[in-house]
Amino acid sequence: MDSINNYYDVSLKVARLEAAGIPRKLIAYKEMLESQTQPNYSFIQLKLEDRVALMDLFREEEFDMVVHLAAQAGVRYSIKNPQAYIDSNVQGFMNILEGCRRQPVVHLVYASSSSVYGLNQKVPFSTADHVDHPVSLYAATKKSNELMAHTYSHLFNIPTTGLRFFTVYGPWGRPDMAYFLFTDAILNDRPIKVFNNGNMQRDFTYIDDIVEGVIRVMDIPPTGDAEYDREESEPASSSAPYRIYNIGNNKPVQLLEFIEAIEEALGKKAQKNMLPMQPGDVETTYADANPLVDTFGYRPNTSVREGIGKFVAWYRAYYNL
């Protein structure tokens, strides 16, 4: 399910669907389409905030499980267009929870974000830490999703798992992300914008590692912690069937090193325009992924140079460069 909104290039979204066997010419709002190439895969264009249509979908399909990765993304965009985040990330998430309540599911897995750590200074970021000081509305909506999920886990016994993604990148990614913008600018001889004068670190996580993590988490719904102590236990668990995990490479990379990886893959140097820190940004993201390893035996491990190499190969092929 996707709304196919115009936050970024719609043609890229449609091309993704075509790669999954969904014909462009057949896409229409609320029309369920079967893939022509992928068995047991279907697609529907729908908005999360369209409550009536979403409830109809839950009732008709009788889902066993829901993996909810849809949201209005972007930190800086949330400063200029806050209502889009309330509509999609708060009201839309509420509609998903209501669907899972009315048509009980085995497991709801949903995307949270490393941005919830906000003003936290201690690294690596741990799900044992409290996250009460977000620095963007986007982060605040993701934190609210975690709170809303816990409420429904507690009240209606819905197993929910939130995954805090750390700077996801790779083929078919979002054109508003730095690595996409950098690649486009370097190839077209334009300077790239390097915020905070390059003094940034990100725990870049390759898309295949994210997908693998999501799949592993899907198959193990959380149960309530029988020994949960409200005074002592960490915020990521509960007496309800509720859990939060970080999914990150556990290896923060300096922004300038990340740019070097793009330059190497392109065989071309960047022109850098050094700029100050932007509102809503944080200097460092760094995931403590040990709980993910302990529970699922899995740790993301794709290096930045390997991941960027794959992205650049896809980029050249997609844009015929």
Stockholm file with secondary structure:
# STOCKHOLM 1.0

chainA/1-321         MDSINNYYDVSLKVARLEAAGIPRKLIAYKEMLESQTQPNYSFIQLKLEDRVALMDLFREEEFDMVVHLAAQAGVRYSIKNPQAYIDSNVQGFMNILEGCRRQPVVHLVYASSSSVYGLNQKVPFSTADHVDHPVSLYAATKKSNELMAHTYSHLFNIPTTGLRFFTVYGPWGRPDMAYFLFTDAILNDRPIKVFNNGNMQRDFTYIDDIVEGVIRVMDIPPTGDAEYDREESEPASSSAPYRIYNIGNNKPVQLLEFIEAIEEALGKKAQKNMLPMQPGDVETTYADANPLVDTFGYRPNTSVREGIGKFVAWYRAYYNL
#=GR chainA/1-321 SS CBCCCSSSCHHHHHHHHHHTTCCGGGCCBTCEEECSSSTTCEEEBCCTTCHHHHHHHHHHHCCSEEEECCCCCCHHHHHHCHHHHIIIIIIHHHHHHHHHHHTTCSEEEEEEEGGGGTTCCSSSBCTTSCCCCCSSHHHHHHHHHHHHHHHHHHHHCCCEEEEEECSEECTTCCTTSHHHHHHHHHHTTCCEEEGGGGCCEECCEEHHHHHHHHHHHHTSCCCCCTTCCTTTSCTTCCSSSEEEEEESCSCCEEHHHHHHHHHHHHTSCCCEEECCCCTTCCSBCCBCCHHHHHHHSCCCCCCHHHHHHHHHHHHHHHTTC
#=GC SS_cons         CBCCCSSSCHHHHHHHHHHTTCCGGGCCBTCEEECSSSTTCEEEBCCTTCHHHHHHHHHHHCCSEEEECCCCCCHHHHHHCHHHHIIIIIIHHHHHHHHHHHTTCSEEEEEEEGGGGTTCCSSSBCTTSCCCCCSSHHHHHHHHHHHHHHHHHHHHCCCEEEEEECSEECTTCCTTSHHHHHHHHHHTTCCEEEGGGGCCEECCEEHHHHHHHHHHHHTSCCCCCTTCCTTTSCTTCCSSSEEEEEESCSCCEEHHHHHHHHHHHHTSCCCEEECCCCTTCCSBCCBCCHHHHHHHSCCCCCCHHHHHHHHHHHHHHHTTC
//
